[in-house]
Amino acid sequence: MILPNKLLTLDYDPAKDVLTVEWPNFEAYALPELRHILDSVVETVRSYDIKHLLIDARSAVIAVEQKEYDEIAGNFAHSLLTTRLKKLARLITHSSIRETHVQNFKQKANFSFEVESFATKEEALLWLEKA
């Protein structure tokens, strides 16, 4: 079921309680819009009381300074703490530098939900569906 959102596709499977989101591109000229997009994802998680989130980051282009990206991603993660999210799965990119940075960010963060990265959507969905 596609949930209404003018900015990105939010694919929700109510039977499995999994929301799939394609991670947006991060361009310097669009930072205010990015904040709004990610806020809308958090609001959807909250409104539908979603417990499982799958972020597809495989094709996202990150064309901003690392500091800006960390700030926006950190605010997104912090906002998710105000929801009842239980698991967040992320589909990894082919950039070893980016993945190393994501792992470091994950280790520093104090999430109240489980967070894992996966190479395939099938693996991620299997993990999300486990109790």
Buried (B, 14 or more C-beta within 10 A) or exposed (E): EEBEBEEEEBBBBEEEBBBBBBBBEBEEEBBEEBBEBBEBBBEBBBEBEBBBBBBBBBEBEBEBEEEBBBBBBEBBBEBBEEBEBBBBBBBBBEEEEBBEBBEEBBEEEEEEBEBEBBEEBEBBBEBBBEE
